[in-house]
């Protein structure tokens, strides 16, 4: 057995709390970017959790409906500090973006858009693309263990980028490939040498796949308590709205609508947005198609999960239904946020204790390792998709349309983060300041 190079003590709850709070303000870049930040900080810098343990949790979250990055943070928070750790991690992942989006929504319906804010994100977006690229490389180096893994990653990228295969179908396809490979080929999916490297790679972390986490396994009593608590948490806000808010029918419909949307968000926000847009624009008339696009832009340029764009829809629903009331619009945003994310906490706090017992199941590990390979292809797709949007904002892939300042900052970010190991959080701040400075220079000089 390999000796441990060094040990990492369990982080205190206060230490973890500070990180989860900070994460809520810097979690730009959509799920892939947010997962990249979590991996960089928790695995590489703080070493609170090993890469294999991180990927095991990620694979479970990828199978669930809802925002996988927020669910991953909840899962890791639960691993570190139990139920309170999971609750704090999940809530703080979302909370800053709730208030930022609320402020931007109020500004949107009162004074319009803020050009200076777009300048800030002009610097942030290339930096986020660089973070995603580096995360894809690092995850790929540790998870692409055989020719089969590489083939699945390539097929995943081709499927989602060129063939528009839905994300859930990719995950199911990867699982099917893993089961077939394990059934018909006697050789292990990963080579013996790769398995040895995987064992060695777990040295020097607080949480590894060999860590014993309290409260794992199936408990009928615990499951019953959790389901009763989930039902009470779903019903309590509705009871309060029925007692104190005007027009309870609106609030009941809003709560049911976004609960249903949360339960079918397989494949991330982009998978559920067409459904939400169709119902909220064409049937409920809460907002116009143009306002829906503006809400998506606000969601893209704020930290937190992109699914937060649903909160903007809830804001506009309250604003429109109640004749321009900012107070009831804010109530719509907060209610939407609550019912959008409540199922995510239930999935993790109920499912994580069961999933923890599966990490040494050879068949399941083979399936999940192939799913991770598929995720590498999905992350590559996101890097290409966002990179194209950042470098060619006009939409035409031609040298004449290339946005050279973004390309320059993307290259600078890659060099700073990879070659000089600049702190990622610091670099996000530098990038935001650089984007604002560029906007001011081009506005007042150009």
C-alpha positions as CSV (number, residue, x, y, z in Angstrom):
1,X,0.0,0.0,0.0
2,X,1.3,3.4,-0.9
3,X,2.3,5.7,1.9
4,X,0.5,9.0,2.2
5,X,2.7,11.9,1.1
6,X,0.9,14.3,3.5
7,X,-2.4,14.6,5.2
8,X,-5.1,17.2,4.9
9,X,-7.2,17.8,8.0
10,X,-10.9,18.3,7.9
11,X,-11.9,21.9,7.1
12,X,-13.8,23.6,9.8
13,X,-17.4,24.5,9.2
14,X,-16.4,28.2,9.3
15,X,-13.7,27.7,6.7
16,X,-16.0,25.8,4.4
17,X,-18.7,28.5,4.9
18,X,-16.3,31.2,3.7
19,X,-15.5,29.2,0.6
20,X,-19.1,28.5,-0.3
21,X,-20.0,32.2,0.2
22,X,-17.1,33.3,-2.1
23,X,-18.1,30.7,-4.6
24,X,-21.5,32.2,-5.0
25,X,-20.0,35.5,-6.2
26,X,-17.5,34.0,-8.7
27,X,-19.4,31.0,-10.2
28,X,-19.5,32.4,-13.7
29,X,-19.5,30.3,-16.9
30,X,-22.5,28.0,-16.7
31,X,-22.3,24.5,-15.3
32,X,-19.0,23.6,-16.9
33,X,-17.3,26.8,-15.7
34,X,-18.7,26.3,-12.2
35,X,-17.6,22.7,-12.1
36,X,-14.2,23.8,-13.3
37,X,-14.0,26.3,-10.4
38,X,-15.1,23.7,-7.9
39,X,-12.5,21.2,-9.2
40,X,-9.7,23.8,-9.3
41,X,-10.3,25.0,-5.7
42,X,-11.5,21.9,-3.9
43,X,-9.3,19.2,-5.6
44,X,-6.2,21.0,-6.7
45,X,-5.8,23.9,-4.2
46,X,-7.4,23.0,-0.9
47,X,-7.3,19.2,-1.5
48,X,-10.5,18.7,0.5
49,X,-11.6,16.0,-1.9
50,X,-9.8,13.6,-4.3
51,X,-10.3,13.7,-8.0
52,X,-11.9,10.2,-8.0
53,X,-14.3,11.2,-5.2
54,X,-15.1,14.5,-7.0
55,X,-15.9,12.7,-10.2
56,X,-18.1,10.1,-8.5
57,X,-20.2,12.9,-7.0
58,X,-20.3,14.7,-10.3
59,X,-21.4,11.6,-12.2
60,X,-24.4,11.3,-9.9
61,X,-25.3,14.9,-10.2
62,X,-25.1,14.7,-14.0
63,X,-27.9,12.0,-14.0
64,X,-30.3,14.3,-12.1
65,X,-32.6,17.0,-13.3
66,X,-31.7,20.4,-12.2
67,X,-28.5,22.5,-12.0
68,X,-25.7,20.0,-11.7
69,X,-23.0,22.4,-10.5
70,X,-25.3,23.6,-7.6
71,X,-26.1,20.0,-6.8
72,X,-22.4,19.1,-6.8
73,X,-21.7,21.8,-4.4
74,X,-24.5,20.6,-2.2
75,X,-23.2,17.0,-2.4
76,X,-19.6,18.0,-1.4
77,X,-20.9,20.2,1.4
78,X,-22.8,17.2,2.7
79,X,-19.7,15.0,2.5
80,X,-17.8,17.6,4.5
81,X,-20.3,18.6,7.2
82,X,-23.5,16.6,6.8
83,X,-26.9,18.0,6.2
84,X,-26.1,21.5,7.4
85,X,-23.0,21.5,5.2
86,X,-25.0,20.5,2.2
87,X,-27.7,23.1,2.9
88,X,-25.2,25.9,3.3
89,X,-23.2,25.0,0.2
90,X,-26.3,24.7,-1.9
91,X,-28.0,27.9,-0.6
92,X,-24.9,30.1,-0.8
93,X,-24.2,28.8,-4.4
94,X,-27.5,30.5,-5.4
95,X,-28.1,33.3,-2.9
96,X,-25.7,36.0,-4.3
97,X,-27.0,35.5,-7.8
98,X,-30.6,35.8,-6.5
99,X,-29.9,39.3,-5.1
100,X,-27.8,40.4,-8.1
101,X,-30.5,39.2,-10.5
102,X,-33.1,40.9,-8.4
103,X,-31.2,44.2,-8.6
104,X,-30.6,43.9,-12.3
105,X,-34.3,43.0,-12.9
106,X,-35.4,46.1,-11.1
107,X,-33.0,48.2,-13.1
108,X,-34.2,46.5,-16.3
109,X,-37.9,47.5,-15.8
110,X,-37.0,51.0,-14.5
111,X,-33.9,52.4,-16.2
112,X,-33.0,49.8,-18.8
113,X,-29.7,48.0,-19.4
114,X,-26.3,49.0,-18.0
115,X,-23.6,49.3,-20.7
116,X,-20.9,49.4,-18.1
117,X,-21.9,46.0,-16.8
118,X,-21.5,44.6,-20.3
119,X,-17.9,46.0,-20.2
120,X,-17.2,44.1,-17.1
121,X,-18.3,40.9,-18.7
122,X,-16.3,41.6,-21.8
123,X,-13.2,40.9,-19.6
124,X,-14.9,38.0,-17.7
125,X,-16.0,35.9,-20.6
126,X,-12.6,35.2,-22.2
127,X,-11.3,34.3,-18.7
128,X,-14.2,31.9,-18.1
129,X,-13.5,30.2,-21.4
130,X,-9.9,29.8,-20.4
131,X,-11.0,28.3,-17.1
132,X,-13.3,25.8,-18.9
133,X,-10.5,24.8,-21.4
134,X,-8.1,24.1,-18.6
135,X,-10.7,22.2,-16.6
136,X,-11.5,20.1,-19.6
137,X,-7.8,19.2,-20.0
138,X,-7.3,18.4,-16.3
139,X,-10.5,16.3,-16.1
140,X,-9.6,14.6,-19.3
141,X,-6.1,13.7,-18.2
142,X,-7.5,11.9,-15.1
143,X,-10.7,10.3,-16.6
144,X,-9.7,9.3,-20.1
145,X,-8.0,6.0,-19.1
146,X,-8.4,3.9,-22.3
147,X,-9.1,4.0,-26.0
148,X,-12.8,3.4,-25.2
149,X,-12.9,6.5,-23.0
150,X,-11.4,8.6,-25.7
151,X,-13.9,7.2,-28.2
152,X,-16.8,8.0,-26.0
153,X,-15.5,11.6,-25.4
154,X,-15.2,12.2,-29.1
155,X,-18.6,10.7,-29.8
156,X,-20.1,12.8,-27.1
157,X,-18.7,16.0,-28.6
158,X,-19.8,15.1,-32.1
159,X,-23.2,14.1,-30.9
160,X,-23.9,17.3,-29.0
161,X,-22.0,19.8,-31.2
162,X,-23.0,18.6,-34.7
163,X,-26.0,16.3,-34.3
164,X,-27.8,18.2,-31.4
165,X,-28.2,15.0,-29.5
166,X,-29.9,15.8,-26.1
167,X,-27.7,15.7,-23.1
168,X,-29.8,12.9,-21.3
169,X,-29.5,10.8,-24.5
170,X,-25.7,11.2,-24.4
171,X,-25.6,10.0,-20.8
172,X,-27.8,7.1,-21.4
173,X,-25.8,6.2,-24.5
174,X,-22.5,6.3,-22.5
175,X,-24.0,4.1,-19.8
176,X,-25.2,1.6,-22.5
177,X,-21.7,1.5,-24.0
178,X,-20.2,0.8,-20.6
179,X,-22.6,-2.0,-19.9
180,X,-22.0,-3.6,-23.3
181,X,-18.2,-3.3,-23.0
182,X,-18.3,-4.9,-19.5
183,X,-20.6,-7.6,-20.7
184,X,-18.8,-8.7,-23.9
185,X,-15.1,-7.8,-23.3
186,X,-13.3,-9.6,-20.5
187,X,-10.6,-6.9,-20.2
188,X,-11.2,-4.1,-17.7
189,X,-12.2,-0.8,-19.1
190,X,-9.1,0.8,-17.6
191,X,-5.7,-0.6,-17.8
192,X,-3.9,-2.0,-14.7
193,X,-1.4,0.8,-14.9
194,X,-4.1,3.4,-15.0
195,X,-5.8,1.8,-12.0
196,X,-2.5,2.0,-10.1
197,X,-2.1,5.6,-11.0
198,X,-5.7,6.2,-9.8
199,X,-4.9,4.7,-6.4
200,X,-1.7,6.8,-6.1
201,X,-3.7,9.9,-7.1
202,X,-5.8,9.7,-4.0
203,X,-3.0,10.3,-1.6
204,X,-2.9,13.6,0.3
205,X,-6.6,14.4,0.3
206,X,-9.1,14.7,3.2
207,X,-11.9,12.9,1.4
208,X,-11.2,10.0,-0.9
209,X,-13.1,7.0,-2.2
210,X,-12.0,5.1,0.8
211,X,-13.3,7.7,3.3
212,X,-16.1,6.5,5.6
213,X,-18.9,9.1,5.6
214,X,-21.4,9.0,8.5
215,X,-25.0,8.4,7.7
216,X,-24.6,6.5,4.4
217,X,-26.7,3.5,3.3
218,X,-30.4,3.0,3.3
219,X,-32.6,3.9,6.3
220,X,-36.4,3.7,6.0
221,X,-36.9,6.0,9.0
222,X,-34.5,8.6,7.6
223,X,-36.1,8.4,4.1
224,X,-39.6,8.9,5.6
225,X,-38.4,11.9,7.7
226,X,-36.8,13.5,4.6
227,X,-39.8,13.0,2.4
228,X,-42.2,14.5,5.1
229,X,-39.8,17.4,5.5
230,X,-39.6,18.0,1.7
231,X,-43.4,18.0,1.5
232,X,-43.7,20.5,4.4
233,X,-41.1,22.7,2.8
234,X,-43.0,22.7,-0.5
235,X,-46.4,23.5,1.2
236,X,-45.2,26.1,3.8
237,X,-44.6,29.0,1.4
238,X,-47.9,28.3,-0.4
239,X,-49.7,28.5,2.9
240,X,-48.1,31.8,3.7
241,X,-48.9,33.2,0.2
242,X,-52.5,32.0,0.6
243,X,-52.8,33.8,3.9
244,X,-51.0,37.1,3.1
245,X,-50.5,37.6,-0.7
246,X,-53.1,39.0,-3.1
247,X,-54.6,36.7,-5.8
248,X,-53.6,33.3,-4.5
249,X,-54.4,31.7,-7.9
250,X,-51.4,33.5,-9.4
251,X,-49.0,32.3,-6.7
252,X,-50.4,28.7,-6.8
253,X,-50.0,28.6,-10.6
254,X,-46.4,30.1,-10.4
255,X,-45.4,27.6,-7.8
256,X,-46.8,24.6,-9.7
257,X,-45.3,25.7,-13.0
258,X,-41.7,26.1,-11.7
259,X,-41.9,23.0,-9.6
260,X,-42.8,21.1,-12.7
261,X,-40.0,22.9,-14.7
262,X,-37.5,21.9,-12.0
263,X,-38.5,18.2,-12.3
264,X,-37.9,18.1,-16.0
265,X,-34.6,20.0,-16.4
266,X,-32.6,17.1,-17.6
267,X,-29.7,18.5,-19.7
268,X,-29.5,21.8,-17.9
269,X,-31.2,25.2,-18.4
270,X,-31.1,25.2,-22.2
271,X,-33.1,22.0,-22.2
272,X,-36.0,23.5,-20.2
273,X,-35.9,27.1,-21.5
274,X,-37.9,26.4,-24.7
275,X,-40.7,24.9,-22.5
276,X,-40.7,27.8,-20.0
277,X,-40.5,30.4,-22.8
278,X,-43.4,28.9,-24.7
279,X,-45.7,28.7,-21.6
280,X,-44.7,32.0,-20.0
281,X,-44.7,34.1,-23.2
282,X,-47.4,32.5,-25.3
283,X,-49.9,31.1,-22.8
284,X,-49.4,33.2,-19.6
285,X,-48.3,36.4,-21.3
286,X,-46.0,37.3,-18.5
287,X,-43.4,38.7,-20.8
288,X,-42.6,39.3,-24.5
289,X,-40.1,37.2,-26.6
290,X,-37.7,40.1,-26.5
291,X,-37.9,40.3,-22.8
292,X,-37.3,36.6,-22.6
293,X,-34.1,37.1,-24.6
294,X,-33.1,39.9,-22.3
295,X,-33.6,37.7,-19.3
296,X,-31.4,35.1,-20.8
297,X,-28.7,37.7,-21.3
298,X,-29.0,38.7,-17.6
299,X,-28.8,35.1,-16.5
300,X,-25.7,34.6,-18.7
301,X,-23.9,37.6,-17.2
302,X,-24.5,36.9,-13.5
303,X,-22.9,34.3,-11.2
304,X,-24.7,31.1,-10.3
305,X,-26.6,28.6,-12.4
306,X,-28.1,29.6,-15.7
307,X,-31.4,28.2,-14.5
308,X,-31.6,31.4,-12.6
309,X,-33.1,32.9,-15.7
310,X,-36.3,31.3,-14.5
311,X,-36.2,33.7,-11.6
312,X,-36.3,36.6,-14.1
313,X,-39.4,35.0,-15.7
314,X,-41.0,34.8,-12.2
315,X,-40.1,38.5,-11.6
316,X,-41.7,39.6,-14.9
317,X,-44.7,37.4,-14.1
318,X,-45.3,39.2,-10.9
319,X,-44.5,42.6,-12.5
320,X,-46.9,42.1,-15.3
321,X,-49.7,40.4,-13.4
322,X,-49.8,43.0,-10.6
323,X,-49.6,46.1,-12.8
324,X,-45.9,47.0,-12.4
325,X,-45.6,46.3,-8.7
326,X,-41.9,46.0,-7.9
327,X,-42.7,44.4,-4.5
328,X,-44.8,41.7,-5.9
329,X,-42.4,41.2,-8.8
330,X,-39.6,40.6,-6.2
331,X,-42.0,38.1,-4.6
332,X,-42.4,36.4,-7.9
333,X,-38.6,36.1,-8.3
334,X,-38.0,34.8,-4.8
335,X,-40.9,32.3,-5.0
336,X,-39.6,31.1,-8.4
337,X,-36.1,30.6,-7.0
338,X,-37.4,28.6,-4.0
339,X,-39.5,26.2,-6.1
340,X,-36.8,25.8,-8.8
341,X,-34.1,24.8,-6.4
342,X,-36.0,22.9,-3.7
343,X,-36.0,19.6,-5.7
344,X,-32.2,19.8,-6.0
345,X,-31.7,19.7,-2.3
346,X,-34.1,16.7,-2.0
347,X,-32.3,14.8,-4.7
348,X,-28.9,15.2,-3.0
349,X,-29.8,14.9,0.7
350,X,-32.0,11.8,0.0
351,X,-29.8,10.3,-2.7
352,X,-26.3,11.0,-1.6
353,X,-26.3,8.5,1.4
354,X,-27.3,5.8,-1.0
355,X,-24.9,6.7,-3.8
356,X,-22.0,6.8,-1.4
357,X,-22.3,3.0,-0.9
358,X,-21.9,2.4,-4.6
359,X,-18.5,3.9,-5.2
360,X,-16.7,0.5,-4.9
361,X,-19.2,-1.3,-7.0
362,X,-17.1,-2.5,-10.0
363,X,-20.0,-2.5,-12.5
364,X,-21.3,0.9,-11.5
365,X,-17.8,2.4,-11.4
366,X,-17.3,1.2,-15.0
367,X,-20.5,2.8,-16.1
368,X,-19.7,6.1,-14.3
369,X,-16.2,6.2,-15.7
370,X,-17.6,6.1,-19.2
371,X,-20.2,8.8,-18.3
372,X,-17.3,10.9,-17.1
373,X,-15.7,10.5,-20.5
374,X,-18.9,11.6,-22.1
375,X,-18.9,14.7,-19.8
376,X,-15.4,15.6,-21.2
377,X,-17.0,15.8,-24.6
378,X,-19.8,18.0,-23.3
379,X,-17.3,20.3,-21.6
380,X,-15.4,20.6,-24.9
381,X,-18.6,21.5,-26.6
382,X,-19.3,24.2,-24.1
383,X,-15.7,25.6,-24.5
384,X,-16.2,25.7,-28.3
385,X,-19.7,27.1,-28.0
386,X,-18.8,29.9,-25.6
387,X,-15.4,30.5,-27.3
388,X,-17.2,31.1,-30.6
389,X,-19.7,33.5,-29.0
390,X,-16.8,35.4,-27.3
391,X,-14.5,35.6,-30.2
392,X,-17.1,36.0,-32.9
393,X,-19.9,38.0,-31.3
394,X,-21.4,38.9,-34.7
395,X,-22.0,35.2,-35.3
396,X,-19.9,34.9,-38.5
397,X,-16.8,32.8,-38.3
398,X,-14.4,34.9,-40.4
399,X,-11.2,36.7,-39.6
400,X,-12.9,40.1,-40.3
401,X,-15.4,39.4,-37.5
402,X,-12.9,38.2,-35.0
403,X,-12.9,40.2,-31.7
404,X,-9.2,40.7,-31.2
405,X,-9.4,42.1,-27.6
406,X,-11.2,39.0,-26.5
407,X,-8.8,36.7,-28.3
408,X,-5.9,38.5,-26.6
409,X,-7.4,38.2,-23.2
410,X,-8.2,34.6,-23.7
411,X,-4.6,33.8,-24.5
412,X,-3.4,36.0,-21.6
413,X,-5.7,34.1,-19.3
414,X,-4.5,30.7,-20.5
415,X,-0.9,31.7,-19.9
416,X,-1.6,33.3,-16.5
417,X,-3.7,30.4,-15.2
418,X,-1.7,27.5,-16.7
419,X,1.9,28.7,-16.9
420,X,2.1,31.1,-14.0
421,X,-0.6,29.5,-11.8
422,X,-2.2,32.8,-11.0
423,X,-5.0,32.4,-8.4
424,X,-8.2,31.8,-10.3
425,X,-10.4,34.0,-8.0
426,X,-7.8,36.8,-8.3
427,X,-7.8,36.4,-12.1
428,X,-11.5,36.7,-12.3
429,X,-11.3,40.1,-10.5
430,X,-8.5,41.2,-12.7
431,X,-10.5,40.2,-15.8
432,X,-13.6,42.1,-14.6
433,X,-11.5,45.2,-14.0
434,X,-9.8,44.9,-17.3
435,X,-13.1,44.6,-19.1
436,X,-14.4,47.7,-17.4
437,X,-11.3,49.7,-18.2
438,X,-11.5,48.6,-21.8
439,X,-15.1,49.8,-22.0
440,X,-14.3,53.1,-20.5
441,X,-11.3,53.7,-22.8
442,X,-13.3,52.8,-25.9
443,X,-16.3,54.8,-24.8
444,X,-14.5,58.1,-23.9
445,X,-11.6,57.9,-26.3
446,X,-13.1,56.1,-29.2
